[in-house]
Amino acid sequence: MKELLEKLLEAVEFGKVDKKSPYPPQFKDQDGAYELAKLALEEGIRPDEILEDALVPAMANVGNKFSRKEIYVPQMLMSAKAMSAAMIHLKPFFQSGETKRKGKFIVGTVSGDLHDIGKNLVAMMIEGGGWEVIDLGVDVGSDKFLKAIDENPGAVIGLSALLTTTMENMKMIVTAIKEKHSDSMILVGGAPVTMEYCKKIGADFYSPDPQGAVNFLNRPVAH
Protein backbone atom coordinates (compact mmCIF):
# COMPACT_ATOMS: atom_id res chain seq x y z
CA MET A 1 0.00 0.00 0.00
CA LYS A 2 2.68 2.45 1.13
CA GLU A 3 4.79 1.58 -1.91
CA LEU A 4 1.86 2.23 -4.26
CA LEU A 5 1.20 5.66 -2.72
CA GLU A 6 4.91 6.51 -2.98
CA LYS A 7 4.83 5.57 -6.68
CA LEU A 8 1.79 7.79 -7.21
CA LEU A 9 3.45 10.66 -5.32
CA GLU A 10 6.50 10.31 -7.57
CA ALA A 11 4.40 10.14 -10.76
CA VAL A 12 2.59 13.37 -9.86
CA GLU A 13 5.73 15.14 -8.65
CA PHE A 14 7.61 14.37 -11.88
CA GLY A 15 4.64 14.84 -14.21
CA LYS A 16 4.04 11.27 -15.41
CA VAL A 17 0.40 11.57 -16.51
CA ASP A 18 -0.30 8.02 -17.75
CA LYS A 19 1.47 4.96 -19.13
CA LYS A 20 1.62 6.23 -22.73
CA SER A 21 2.93 9.66 -21.71
CA PRO A 22 6.53 10.10 -22.98
CA TYR A 23 7.38 12.53 -20.20
CA PRO A 24 9.52 12.25 -18.11
CA PRO A 25 11.88 9.97 -20.09
CA GLN A 26 13.11 8.11 -16.99
CA PHE A 27 9.55 6.79 -16.40
CA LYS A 28 9.11 5.46 -19.96
CA ASP A 29 6.52 2.63 -20.24
CA GLN A 30 5.75 2.81 -16.51
CA ASP A 31 2.29 3.39 -15.09
CA GLY A 32 1.44 7.06 -14.62
CA ALA A 33 -0.73 8.92 -12.13
CA TYR A 34 -3.91 7.85 -13.95
CA GLU A 35 -3.22 4.10 -13.64
CA LEU A 36 -1.71 4.30 -10.14
CA ALA A 37 -4.67 6.21 -8.64
CA LYS A 38 -7.09 3.69 -10.17
CA LEU A 39 -5.00 0.80 -8.81
CA ALA A 40 -4.83 2.40 -5.35
CA LEU A 41 -8.64 2.54 -5.18
CA GLU A 42 -8.90 -1.07 -6.42
CA GLU A 43 -6.46 -2.10 -3.67
CA GLY A 44 -8.85 -0.60 -1.12
CA ILE A 45 -6.92 2.58 -0.28
CA ARG A 46 -9.39 5.29 0.72
CA PRO A 47 -9.73 8.37 -1.56
CA ASP A 48 -8.84 10.75 1.29
CA GLU A 49 -5.68 8.70 2.03
CA ILE A 50 -4.68 8.88 -1.65
CA LEU A 51 -5.18 12.64 -1.56
CA GLU A 52 -3.44 13.24 1.79
CA ASP A 53 -0.56 10.76 1.45
CA ALA A 54 0.25 11.07 -2.27
CA LEU A 55 -1.31 14.01 -4.13
CA VAL A 56 -1.04 16.73 -1.48
CA PRO A 57 2.65 16.04 -0.63
CA ALA A 58 3.49 15.65 -4.35
CA MET A 59 2.03 19.06 -5.22
CA ALA A 60 3.68 20.60 -2.13
CA ASN A 61 7.06 19.28 -3.36
CA VAL A 62 6.34 20.75 -6.80
CA GLY A 63 5.32 24.10 -5.30
CA ASN A 64 8.42 24.28 -3.13
CA LYS A 65 10.73 23.40 -6.04
CA PHE A 66 9.03 26.10 -8.12
CA SER A 67 9.48 28.65 -5.30
CA ARG A 68 13.19 27.74 -5.17
CA LYS A 69 13.39 28.04 -9.00
CA GLU A 70 14.50 24.39 -9.31
CA ILE A 71 11.69 23.81 -11.82
CA TYR A 72 9.74 26.15 -14.08
CA VAL A 73 6.19 26.58 -15.38
CA PRO A 74 6.31 23.73 -17.99
CA GLN A 75 7.32 21.13 -15.35
CA MET A 76 4.75 22.51 -12.96
CA LEU A 77 2.03 22.21 -15.61
CA MET A 78 3.02 18.57 -16.27
CA SER A 79 2.71 17.80 -12.55
CA ALA A 80 -0.65 19.54 -12.42
CA LYS A 81 -1.75 17.46 -15.43
CA ALA A 82 -0.67 14.27 -13.67
CA MET A 83 -2.56 15.33 -10.55
CA SER A 84 -5.70 16.01 -12.62
CA ALA A 85 -5.37 12.53 -14.17
CA ALA A 86 -5.31 10.97 -10.69
CA MET A 87 -8.23 13.17 -9.58
CA ILE A 88 -10.46 11.72 -12.35
CA HIS A 89 -10.79 8.60 -10.20
CA LEU A 90 -11.17 10.44 -6.88
CA LYS A 91 -13.66 13.16 -7.88
CA PRO A 92 -16.78 10.93 -7.76
CA PHE A 93 -16.08 10.21 -4.06
CA PHE A 94 -15.75 13.92 -3.27
CA GLN A 95 -18.82 14.84 -5.31
CA SER A 96 -20.96 12.23 -3.55
CA GLY A 97 -19.92 13.71 -0.21
CA GLU A 98 -18.46 10.35 0.84
CA THR A 99 -15.07 11.99 1.23
CA LYS A 100 -14.73 15.52 2.59
CA ARG A 101 -12.70 18.36 1.12
CA LYS A 102 -10.99 21.03 3.24
CA GLY A 103 -13.18 23.79 1.84
CA LYS A 104 -14.10 25.62 -1.35
CA PHE A 105 -11.93 28.04 -3.31
CA ILE A 106 -13.43 30.34 -5.95
CA VAL A 107 -10.85 31.64 -8.42
CA GLY A 108 -10.89 33.86 -11.50
CA THR A 109 -8.83 36.31 -13.53
CA VAL A 110 -10.33 39.79 -13.12
CA SER A 111 -12.39 41.61 -15.77
CA GLY A 112 -10.41 42.91 -18.74
CA ASP A 113 -7.65 40.35 -18.24
CA LEU A 114 -7.45 37.18 -20.35
CA HIS A 115 -4.32 35.62 -18.82
CA ASP A 116 -4.90 32.25 -17.27
CA ILE A 117 -1.62 30.34 -16.76
CA GLY A 118 -1.00 31.79 -13.29
CA LYS A 119 -4.62 31.32 -12.28
CA ASN A 120 -4.65 27.75 -13.59
CA LEU A 121 -1.48 26.87 -11.66
CA VAL A 122 -2.92 28.26 -8.43
CA ALA A 123 -6.22 26.41 -9.02
CA MET A 124 -4.39 23.12 -9.67
CA MET A 125 -2.09 23.51 -6.68
CA ILE A 126 -5.01 24.30 -4.38
CA GLU A 127 -7.04 21.38 -5.71
CA GLY A 128 -3.96 19.23 -5.12
CA GLY A 129 -3.93 20.61 -1.58
CA GLY A 130 -7.31 19.02 -0.92
CA TRP A 131 -9.73 21.85 -1.71
CA GLU A 132 -12.70 21.96 -4.07
CA VAL A 133 -11.95 24.57 -6.73
CA ILE A 134 -14.62 26.61 -8.52
CA ASP A 135 -12.80 28.16 -11.49
CA LEU A 136 -14.71 31.09 -13.01
CA GLY A 137 -12.22 31.50 -15.87
CA VAL A 138 -10.88 34.80 -17.22
CA ASP A 139 -12.34 38.30 -17.61
CA VAL A 140 -14.52 37.82 -14.50
CA GLY A 141 -16.41 40.82 -13.13
CA SER A 142 -17.69 41.41 -9.60
CA ASP A 143 -21.23 40.16 -10.45
CA LYS A 144 -19.92 36.73 -11.37
CA PHE A 145 -17.76 36.53 -8.23
CA LEU A 146 -20.70 37.62 -6.03
CA LYS A 147 -23.01 35.03 -7.62
CA ALA A 148 -20.42 32.28 -6.98
CA ILE A 149 -20.05 33.41 -3.34
CA ASP A 150 -23.84 33.35 -2.89
CA GLU A 151 -23.88 29.79 -4.26
CA ASN A 152 -20.90 28.69 -2.15
CA PRO A 153 -21.12 30.44 1.23
CA GLY A 154 -17.89 30.44 3.23
CA ALA A 155 -15.69 29.84 0.17
CA VAL A 156 -12.26 31.50 -0.02
CA ILE A 157 -11.84 33.77 -3.08
CA GLY A 158 -8.77 34.12 -5.31
CA LEU A 159 -8.30 37.00 -7.77
CA SER A 160 -5.59 37.08 -10.42
CA ALA A 161 -4.40 39.99 -12.58
CA LEU A 162 -1.43 40.02 -14.92
CA LEU A 163 -1.68 43.55 -16.27
CA THR A 164 -1.15 46.82 -14.42
CA THR A 165 -4.21 48.13 -16.33
CA THR A 166 -6.49 45.46 -14.82
CA MET A 167 -5.28 45.92 -11.24
CA GLU A 168 -7.85 48.70 -10.87
CA ASN A 169 -10.58 46.13 -11.66
CA MET A 170 -9.12 43.87 -8.96
CA LYS A 171 -9.56 46.72 -6.49
CA MET A 172 -13.19 47.26 -7.57
CA ILE A 173 -14.00 43.56 -7.24
CA VAL A 174 -12.42 43.32 -3.76
CA THR A 175 -14.47 46.36 -2.68
CA ALA A 176 -17.69 44.87 -4.08
CA ILE A 177 -17.10 41.51 -2.36
CA LYS A 178 -16.17 43.07 1.00
CA GLU A 179 -19.24 45.34 0.89
CA LYS A 180 -21.58 42.38 0.50
CA HIS A 181 -19.60 39.69 2.34
CA SER A 182 -17.34 41.51 4.81
CA ASP A 183 -16.03 38.27 6.33
CA SER A 184 -14.91 36.82 2.98
CA MET A 185 -11.27 35.75 2.77
CA ILE A 186 -9.73 37.15 -0.45
CA LEU A 187 -6.36 36.12 -1.90
CA VAL A 188 -4.77 38.13 -4.71
CA GLY A 189 -1.91 37.38 -7.06
CA GLY A 190 -0.34 38.05 -10.45
CA ALA A 191 2.87 39.57 -11.78
CA PRO A 192 2.20 43.27 -10.98
CA VAL A 193 0.53 42.60 -7.60
CA THR A 194 2.45 43.15 -4.34
CA MET A 195 1.72 42.70 -0.63
CA GLU A 196 1.53 46.49 -0.37
CA TYR A 197 -1.15 46.62 -3.08
CA CYS A 198 -3.01 43.72 -1.43
CA LYS A 199 -3.24 45.68 1.83
CA LYS A 200 -4.15 48.91 0.05
CA ILE A 201 -7.19 47.37 -1.69
CA GLY A 202 -8.39 45.52 1.42
CA ALA A 203 -7.58 41.94 0.33
CA ASP A 204 -6.43 39.42 2.96
CA PHE A 205 -3.39 37.74 1.46
CA TYR A 206 -0.91 37.97 -1.41
CA SER A 207 1.56 35.36 -2.58
CA PRO A 208 4.13 35.67 -5.39
CA ASP A 209 3.80 31.92 -6.11
CA PRO A 210 1.09 29.23 -5.93
CA GLN A 211 2.63 27.33 -3.02
CA GLY A 212 2.32 30.40 -0.81
CA ALA A 213 -1.43 30.42 -1.43
CA VAL A 214 -1.68 26.71 -0.55
CA ASN A 215 0.32 27.19 2.65
CA PHE A 216 -1.89 30.13 3.63
CA LEU A 217 -5.11 28.17 3.03
CA ASN A 218 -3.83 25.21 5.03
CA ARG A 219 -3.13 27.26 8.14
CA PRO A 220 -5.55 26.31 10.91
CA VAL A 221 -6.90 29.89 10.97
CA ALA A 222 -8.14 29.69 7.39
CA HIS A 223 -10.85 27.17 8.27
PAZAPA-4460 file (N, C-alpha, C; in steps of 0.05 Angstrom, whole numbers, plus 32768, in hexadecimal, padded with zeros to 4 digits):
% residues 223
    n_x    n_y    n_z   ca_x   ca_y   ca_z    c_x    c_y    c_z   seq   type   mol
   8011   7FE8   8000   8000   8000   8000   8012   8019   8000     1      M     A
   8024   801A   8013   8036   8031   8017   8046   8035   7FFD     2      K     A
   804F   801F   7FF2   8060   8020   7FDA   8050   802B   7FC2     3      E     A
   8037   8023   7FC0   8025   802D   7FAB   8021   804B   7FAD     4      L     A
   801C   8054   7FC5   8018   8071   7FCA   8032   8081   7FC4     5      L     A
   8049   8075   7FCA   8062   8082   7FC4   8066   8084   7FA6     6      E     A
   805E   806F   7F98   8061   806F   7F7A   804F   8085   7F6F     7      K     A
   8037   8088   7F79   8024   809C   7F70   802E   80B8   7F76     8      L     A
   8039   80BB   7F8E   8045   80D5   7F96   805B   80DD   7F81     9      L     A
   806C   80C9   7F7B   8082   80CE   7F69   8078   80D5   7F4C    10      E     A
   8063   80C6   7F44   8058   80CB   7F29   804D   80E7   7F26    11      A     A
   803F   80F0   7F3B   8034   810B   7F3B   804A   8120   7F3D    12      V     A
   805D   811B   7F4F   8073   812F   7F53   8083   8133   7F39    13      E     A
   8088   811D   7F2B   8098   811F   7F12   8088   8122   7EF9    14      F     A
   806D   8123   7EFB   805D   8129   7EE4   8058   8111   7ED1    15      G     A
   8057   80F9   7EDC   8051   80E1   7ECC   8032   80DE   7ECC    16      K     A
   8025   80E6   7EB7   8008   80E7   7EB6   7FFC   80CB   7EB4    17      V     A
   8004   80BC   7EA0   7FFA   80A0   7E9D   800F   808F   7E8F    18      D     A
   8009   8076   7E8B   801D   8063   7E81   8029   806C   7E66    19      K     A
   8017   8076   7E55   8020   807D   7E39   802E   8098   7E38    20      K     A
   802E   80A7   7E4E   803B   80C1   7E4E   8059   80BE   7E4B    21      S     A
   8066   80CD   7E38   8083   80CA   7E34   8093   80D9   7E49    22      P     A
   8085   80E9   7E59   8094   80FB   7E6C   808E   80F0   7E88    23      Y     A
   80A2   80F1   7E9B   80BE   80F5   7E96   80CB   80DC   7E8B    24      P     A
   80E1   80DE   7E7B   80EE   80C7   7E6E   80F5   80B1   7E81    25      P     A
   80FD   80B8   7E9A   8106   80A2   7EAC   80EF   8090   7EB5    26      Q     A
   80D6   8098   7EB0   80BF   8088   7EB8   80B2   807A   7EA0    27      F     A
   80C1   8078   7E8A   80B6   806D   7E71   80A9   8052   7E75    28      K     A
   8092   804E   7E6A   8082   8035   7E6B   8079   802D   7E87    29      D     A
   807D   803E   7E9B   8073   8038   7EB6   8057   8044   7EB9    30      Q     A
   8048   8039   7ECC   802E   8044   7ED2   8031   8061   7EDB    31      D     A
   801D   8071   7ED3   801D   808D   7EDC   8009   8092   7EF2    32      G     A
   8004   80AB   7EF8   7FF1   80B2   7F0D   7FD5   80A7   7F09    33      A     A
   7FCD   80A7   7EF0   7FB2   809D   7EE9   7FAE   8080   7EF2    34      Y     A
   7FC1   806F   7EE9   7FC0   8052   7EEF   7FC4   804D   7F0D    35      E     A
   7FD7   805B   7F19   7FDE   8056   7F35   7FC7   805E   7F48    36      L     A
   7FB9   8074   7F42   7FA3   807C   7F53   7F8C   8068   7F51    37      A     A
   7F87   805E   7F39   7F72   804A   7F35   7F79   8030   7F44    38      K     A
   7F92   8028   7F42   7F9C   8010   7F50   7F9A   8013   7F6E    39      L     A
   7FA1   802B   7F78   7F9F   8030   7F95   7F83   802C   7F9F    40      A     A
   7F6F   8036   7F90   7F53   8033   7F98   7F4B   8015   7F97    41      L     A
   7F54   8007   7F82   7F4E   7FEB   7F80   7F5A   7FDA   7F97    42      E     A
   7F71   7FE4   7FA0   7F7F   7FD6   7FB7   7F72   7FDC   7FD1    43      E     A
   7F5E   7FEE   7FD1   7F4F   7FF4   7FEA   7F5A   800C   7FF9    44      G     A
   7F6C   801B   7FED   7F76   8034   7FFA   7F60   8049   7FF8    45      I     A
   7F5A   8056   800E   7F44   806A   800E   7F4B   8083   7FFE    46      R     A
   7F38   808F   7FF1   7F3D   80A7   7FE1   7F4B   80BD   7FF1    47      P     A
   7F43   80C2   800A   7F4F   80D7   801A   7F6C   80D0   8021    48      D     A
   7F72   80B6   8024   7F8E   80AE   8029   7F9F   80B3   8010    49      E     A
   7F94   80AD   7FF8   7FA2   80B2   7FDF   7FA9   80CF   7FDC    50      I     A
   7F95   80E0   7FE3   7F98   80FD   7FE1   7FAE   8106   7FF5    51      L     A
   7FAA   80FF   800E   7FBB   8109   8024   7FD8   80FE   8023    52      E     A
   7FDA   80E4   801B   7FF5   80D7   801D   8004   80D7   8003    53      D     A
   7FF7   80DE   7FEC   8005   80DD   7FD3   8002   80F8   7FC4    54      A     A
   7FE9   8101   7FBE   7FE6   8118   7FAD   7FEE   8132   7FBB    55      L     A
   7FE5   8136   7FD4   7FEB   814F   7FE2   800A   8152   7FE6    56      V     A
   8018   813D   7FF1   8035   8141   7FF3   8043   8144   7FD9    57      P     A
   8039   8137   7FC4   8046   8139   7FA9   8044   8156   7F9F    58      A     A
   802C   8162   7FA1   8029   817D   7F98   8037   8191   7FAA    59      M     A
   803A   818A   7FC3   804A   819C   7FD5   8067   819C   7FCD    60      A     A
   8071   8184   7FC6   808D   8182   7FBD   8091   8192   7FA4    61      N     A
   807E   8190   7F91   807F   819F   7F78   807F   81BD   7F7E    62      V     A
   806D   81C5   7F8F   806A   81E2   7F96   8084   81ED   7FA2    63      G     A
   8090   81DD   7FB4   80A8   81E6   7FC1   80C0   81E7   7FAE    64      N     A
   80C1   81D4   7F9C   80D7   81D4   7F87   80D4   81ED   7F75    65      K     A
   80BA   81F3   7F6F   80B5   820A   7F5E   80BD   8224   7F6C    66      F     A
   80B6   8225   7F86   80BE   823D   7F96   80DC   8240   7F97    67      S     A
   80EA   822A   7F97   8108   822B   7F99   8114   822D   7F7D    68      R     A
   8103   822F   7F68   810C   8231   7F4C   811C   8218   7F43    69      K     A
   8115   8201   7F4E   8122   81E8   7F46   8113   81DC   7F2E    70      E     A
   80F9   81E4   7F2B   80EA   81DC   7F14   80DB   81F5   7F0A    71      I     A
   80D0   81F4   7EF2   80C3   820B   7EE6   80A6   8204   7EDE    72      Y     A
   8098   8217   7ED3   807C   8214   7ECC   8076   81FA   7EBC    73      V     A
   8085   81F3   7EA7   807E   81DB   7E98   807E   81C1   7EAA    74      P     A
   8092   81BE   7EBB   8092   81A7   7ECD   807B   81A7   7EE0    75      Q     A
   8075   81BF   7EEA   805F   81C2   7EFD   8044   81BB   7EEF    76      M     A
   8041   81C3   7ED6   8029   81BC   7EC8   8026   819E   7EC3    77      L     A
   803D   8191   7EBE   803C   8173   7EBB   8034   8166   7ED5    78      M     A
   803E   816F   7EEB   8036   8164   7F05   8019   8168   7F0A    79      S     A
   800F   8180   7F04   7FF3   8187   7F08   7FE2   8175   7EF6    80      A     A
   7FEB   816F   7EDE   7FDD   815D   7ECB   7FDB   8141   7ED7    81      K     A
   7FF2   8138   7EE2   7FF3   811D   7EEF   7FDF   811C   7F06    82      A     A
   7FDF   8132   7F16   7FCD   8133   7F2D   7FB0   8131   7F23    83      M     A
   7FA9   8140   7F0E   7F8E   8140   7F04   7F87   8124   7EFA    84      S     A
   7F9A   8116   7EEE   7F95   80FB   7EE5   7F8E   80E8   7EFC    85      A     A
   7F9C   80EC   7F12   7F96   80DB   7F2A   7F7A   80E3   7F36    86      A     A
   7F74   80FD   7F35   7F5B   8107   7F40   7F42   80FD   7F32    87      M     A
   7F46   80F5   7F19   7F2F   80EA   7F09   7F22   80D4   7F19    88      I     A
   7F33   80C3   7F25   7F28   80AC   7F34   7F1E   80B4   7F50    89      H     A
   7F28   80C9   7F5B   7F21   80D1   7F76   7F08   80E3   7F77    90      L     A
   7F04   80F3   7F62   7EEF   8107   7F62   7ED3   80FC   7F69    91      K     A
   7ECB   80E5   7F5E   7EB0   80DB   7F65   7EAC   80D7   7F83    92      P     A
   7EC1   80D0   7F92   7EBE   80CC   7FAF   7EBA   80E7   7FBD    93      F     A
   7EC8   80FC   7FB3   7EC5   8116   7FBF   7EA9   8122   7FB8    94      F     A
   7EA1   811E   7F9E   7E88   8129   7F96   7E70   811C   7FA4    95      Q     A
   7E73   8102   7FAB   7E5D   80F5   7FB9   7E5C   80FC   7FD6    96      S     A
   7E71   810A   7FE0   7E72   8112   7FFC   7E7D   80FC   800E    97      G     A
   7E84   80E6   8001   7E8F   80CF   8011   7EAA   80D6   801D    98      E     A
   7EB9   80E7   800F   7ED3   80F0   8019   7ED2   810E   801A    99      T     A
   7EDB   8119   8030   7ED9   8136   8034   7EF2   8145   8029   100      K     A
   7EED   815D   801E   7F02   816F   8016   7F07   8183   802D   101      R     A
   7F1E   8191   802B   7F24   81A5   8041   7F13   81BD   8040   102      K     A
   7F09   81C4   8028   7EF8   81DC   8025   7EF6   81E2   8007   103      G     A
   7EEA   81F9   8001   7EE6   8200   7FE5   7EF6   8219   7FDF   104      K     A
   7F01   821A   7FC6   7F11   8231   7FBE   7F07   823A   7FA3   105      F     A
   7EFD   8253   7FA2   7EF3   825F   7F89   7F0A   826F   7F7D   106      I     A
   7F10   826A   7F64   7F27   8279   7F58   7F20   8283   7F3C   107      V     A
   7F2B   829A   7F35   7F26   82A5   7F1A   7F3A   82BB   7F14   108      G     A
   7F3F   82BF   7EFA   7F4F   82D6   7EF1   7F3C   82EE   7EEE   109      T     A
   7F44   8305   7EF8   7F31   831C   7EFA   7F29   8327   7EDE   110      V     A
   7F13   8335   7EDE   7F08   8340   7EC5   7F1D   8350   7EB5   111      S     A
   7F1D   834C   7E9B   7F30   835A   7E89   7F4A   834B   7E85   112      G     A
   7F4E   8336   7E94   7F67   8327   7E93   7F62   830A   7E8A   113      D     A
   7F70   8302   7E75   7F6B   82E8   7E69   7F81   82D4   7E6F   114      L     A
   7F93   82DB   7E81   7FAA   82C8   7E88   7FA0   82B2   7E9B   115      H     A
   7FA8   829A   7E94   7F9E   8285   7EA7   7FB3   8271   7EB1   116      D     A
   7FCC   8273   7EA8   7FE0   825F   7EB1   7FE3   8260   7ECF   117      I     A
   7FE8   8279   7ED9   7FEC   827C   7EF6   7FD4   8272   7F06   118      G     A
   7FBC   827A   7EFD   7FA4   8272   7F0A   7FA1   8254   7F0A   119      K     A
   7FA6   8248   7EF3   7FA3   822B   7EF0   7FB6   821C   7F03   120      N     A
   7FCF   8226   7F05   7FE2   8219   7F17   7FD9   821B   7F34   121      L     A
   7FCF   8232   7F3C   7FC6   8235   7F57   7FAE   8222   7F5C   122      V     A
   7F9B   8221   7F49   7F84   8210   7F4C   7F8C   81F3   7F4E   123      A     A
   7F9F   81EA   7F3E   7FA8   81CE   7F3F   7FB7   81C8   7F58   124      M     A
   7FC7   81DB   7F62   7FD6   81D6   7F7A   7FC3   81D5   7F92   125      M     A
   7FAF   81E6   7F92   7F9C   81E6   7FA8   7F8A   81CD   7FA8   126      I     A
   7F83   81C5   7F90   7F73   81AC   7F8E   7F84   8194   7F98   127      E     A
   7F9E   8195   7F90   7FB1   8181   7F9A   7FB5   8182   7FB8   128      G     A
   7FAF   8199   7FC3   7FB1   819C   7FE0   7F99   8193   7FEF   129      G     A
   7F85   8188   7FE1   7F6E   817C   7FEE   7F55   818E   7FEE   130      G     A
   7F54   81A3   7FDE   7F3D   81B5   7FDE   7F2D   81B0   7FC5   131      W     A
   7F13   81B7   7FC6   7F02   81B7   7FAF   7F05   81D2   7FA1   132      E     A
   7F0C   81D2   7F87   7F11   81EB   7F79   7EFA   81F2   7F66   133      V     A
   7EF0   820A   7F68   7EDC   8214   7F56   7EEA   8229   7F44   134      I     A
   7EF0   8222   7F2C   7F00   8233   7F1A   7EED   8243   7F08   135      D     A
   7EEC   825D   7F0C   7EDA   826E   7EFC   7EE6   8277   7EE1   136      L     A
   7EFF   826F   7EDC   7F0C   8276   7EC3   7F19   8291   7EC2   137      G     A
   7F19   829E   7EAB   7F26   82B8   7EA8   7F12   82CE   7EA3   138      V     A
   7F1B   82E7   7EA5   7F09   82FE   7EA0   7EF0   82FD   7EB1   139      D     A
   7EF4   82F8   7ECC   7EDE   82F4   7EDE   7ED8   830E   7EED   140      V     A
   7EC0   8318   7EEC   7EB8   8330   7EF9   7EAD   832B   7F15   141      G     A
   7EA7   8340   7F24   7E9E   833C   7F40   7E84   832D   7F42   142      S     A
   7E72   8331   7F2E   7E57   8323   7F2F   7E5B   8305   7F30   143      D     A
   7E6D   82FC   7F1F   7E72   82DF   7F1D   7E7E   82D4   7F36   144      K     A
   7E91   82E3   7F42   7E9D   82DB   7F5B   7E87   82DA   7F71   145      F     A
   7E77   82EF   7F72   7E62   82F0   7F87   7E4E   82D9   7F85   146      L     A
   7E47   82D3   7F6C   7E34   82BD   7F68   7E40   82A2   7F72   147      K     A
   7E5A   829E   7F6C   7E68   8286   7F74   7E69   8284   7F93   148      A     A
   7E6D   829C   7FA0   7E6F   829C   7FBD   7E53   8296   7FC9   149      I     A
   7E3E   82A1   7FBD   7E23   829B   7FC6   7E1D   827D   7FC5   150      D     A
   7E27   8271   7FAF   7E22   8254   7FAB   7E34   8242   7FBC   151      E     A
   7E4B   824D   7FC5   7E5E   823E   7FD5   7E66   824E   7FEE   152      N     A
   7E54   8251   8001   7E5A   8261   8019   7E72   8256   8028   153      P     A
   7E83   8269   8031   7E9A   8261   8041   7EB2   825A   8030   154      G     A
   7EAF   825B   8015   7EC6   8255   8003   7EDB   826B   8005   155      A     A
   7EF5   8263   8001   7F0B   8276   8000   7F0C   827F   7FE2   156      V     A
   7F13   8299   7FDE   7F13   82A3   7FC2   7F30   82AA   7FBA   157      I     A
   7F36   82A4   7FA1   7F51   82AA   7F96   7F4D   82BB   7F7D   158      G     A
   7F5B   82D2   7F7C   7F5A   82E4   7F65   7F76   82E6   7F58   159      L     A
   7F76   82E4   7F3E   7F90   82E6   7F30   7F8F   82FC   7F1B   160      S     A
   7FA6   830B   7F19   7FA8   8320   7F04   7FC5   8320   7EFA   161      A     A
   7FC8   8321   7EE0   7FE3   8320   7ED6   7FEC   833B   7EC9   162      L     A
   7FD8   834D   7EC7   7FDE   8367   7EBB   7FDB   837E   7ECF   163      L     A
   7FEC   8391   7ECD   7FE9   83A8   7EE0   7FCE   83B6   7EDA   164      T     A
   7FC5   83B5   7EC1   7FAC   83C3   7EB9   7F94   83B5   7EC6   165      T     A
   7F96   839B   7ECC   7F7E   838D   7ED8   7F7F   838C   7EF6   166      T     A
   7F95   8396   7F02   7F96   8396   7F1F   7F80   83A8   7F2C   167      M     A
   7F78   83BC   7F1D   7F63   83CE   7F27   7F49   83BE   7F29   168      E     A
   7F44   83AC   7F16   7F2C   839B   7F17   7F2E   8388   7F2F   169      N     A
   7F46   837F   7F35   7F4A   836D   7F4D   7F40   837D   7F66   170      M     A
   7F48   8396   7F67   7F41   83A6   7F7E   7F22   83A9   7F80   171      K     A
   7F15   83AE   7F69   7EF8   83B1   7F69   7EEA   8398   7F71   172      M     A
   7EF5   8381   7F68   7EE8   8367   7F6F   7EEB   8361   7F8D   173      I     A
   7F03   8367   7F98   7F08   8362   7FB5   7EF4   8374   7FC5   174      V     A
   7EF1   838D   7FBD   7EDF   839F   7FCA   7EC2   8395   7FCA   175      T     A
   7EBA   838B   7FB2   7E9E   8381   7FAE   7E99   8369   7FC0   176      A     A
   7EAD   8357   7FC1   7EAA   833E   7FD1   7EA9   8345   7FEE   177      I     A
   7EBB   8356   7FF7   7EBD   835D   8014   7EA3   836D   801D   178      K     A
   7E98   837C   800B   7E7F   838B   8012   7E68   8377   8018   179      E     A
   7E67   8362   8007   7E50   8350   800A   7E57   8339   801D   180      K     A
   7E70   8330   801E   7E78   831A   802F   7E91   8322   803E   181      H     A
   7E8E   8332   8053   7EA5   833E   8060   7EB8   8329   806C   182      S     A
   7EAE   8311   8072   7EBF   82FD   807F   7ECD   82EB   806A   183      D     A
   7EC9   82F1   8050   7ED6   82E0   803C   7EF4   82E3   803D   184      S     A
   7F01   82CC   8038   7F1F   82CB   8037   7F27   82CD   801A   185      M     A
   7F36   82E3   8013   7F3D   82E7   7FF7   7F5C   82E6   7FF4   186      I     A
   7F65   82D5   7FE1   7F81   82D2   7FDA   7F85   82DF   7FBF   187      L     A
   7F9B   82EE   7FBC   7FA1   82FB   7FA2   7FBD   82F3   7F98   188      V     A
   7FC0   82F2   7F7E   7FDA   82EC   7F73   7FDC   82F4   7F56   189      G     A
   7FF4   82F1   7F4B   7FF9   82F9   7F2F   8012   830A   7F2E   190      G     A
   801F   830A   7F17   8039   8317   7F14   803B   8334   7F20   191      A     A
   8028   8346   7F1A   802C   8361   7F24   8023   8365   7F41   192      P     A
   8016   8351   7F4D   800B   8354   7F68   8020   8351   7F7E   193      V     A
   801E   8360   7F93   8031   835F   7FA9   8021   835D   7FC4   194      T     A
   802F   8357   7FD9   8022   8356   7FF3   8018   8372   7FFB   195      M     A
   8027   8386   7FF3   801F   83A2   7FF9   8004   83A8   7FEB   196      E     A
   8002   83A0   7FD2   7FE9   83A4   7FC2   7FD2   8394   7FCF   197      Y     A
   7FD8   837C   7FD7   7FC4   836A   7FE3   7FB7   8378   7FFC   198      C     A
   7FC9   8384   800C   7FBF   8392   8025   7FAF   83AB   801D   199      K     A
   7FB9   83B9   8009   7FAD   83D2   8001   7F90   83CE   7FF7   200      K     A
   7F8B   83B8   7FE9   7F70   83B3   7FDE   7F5E   83A3   7FF1   201      I     A
   7F69   839C   8009   7F58   838E   801C   7F56   8370   8019   202      G     A
   7F68   8364   8009   7F68   8347   8007   7F77   833B   801F   203      A     A
   7F75   8321   8023   7F7F   8314   803B   7F9B   8308   8038   204      D     A
   7FA2   8300   8020   7FBC   82F3   801D   7FC6   82F5   8001   205      F     A
   7FE1   82F7   7FFE   7FEE   82F7   7FE4   8005   82E3   7FE4   206      Y     A
   8008   82D5   7FCE   801F   82C3   7FCC   802B   82C6   7FB1   207      S     A
   8046   82C7   7FAF   8053   82C9   7F94   8052   82AF   7F85   208      P     A
   804D   8298   7F94   804C   827E   7F86   8035   826D   7F91   209      D     A
   802D   8259   7F81   8016   8249   7F89   8019   823B   7FA4   210      P     A
   8031   8231   7FAA   8035   8223   7FC4   802E   8234   7FDC   211      Q     A
   8035   824E   7FDA   802E   8260   7FF0   8011   8261   7FF6   212      G     A
   8001   8260   7FE0   7FE3   8260   7FE3   7FDA   8247   7FF1   213      A     A
   7FE6   8230   7FE9   7FDE   8216   7FF5   7FE6   8216   8013   214      V     A
   7FFE   821F   8019   8006   8220   8035   7FF4   8231   8046   215      N     A
   7FEC   8248   803A   7FDA   825B   8049   7FBF   824D   804E   216      F     A
   7FB4   8240   803A   7F9A   8233   803D   7F9B   821D   8051   217      L     A
   7FB2   8210   8053   7FB3   81F8   8065   7FBA   8200   8081   218      N     A
   7FBD   821A   8087   7FC1   8221   80A3   7FA8   821C   80B2   219      R     A
   7FA9   8214   80CB   7F91   820E   80DA   7F7D   8225   80DB   220      P     A
   7F87   823E   80DA   7F76   8256   80DB   7F64   8259   80C3   221      V     A
   7F6C   824E   80AD   7F5D   8252   8094   7F43   8242   8093   222      A     A
   7F3F   8230   80A7   7F27   821F   80A5   7F10   822C   80B5   223      H     A
***
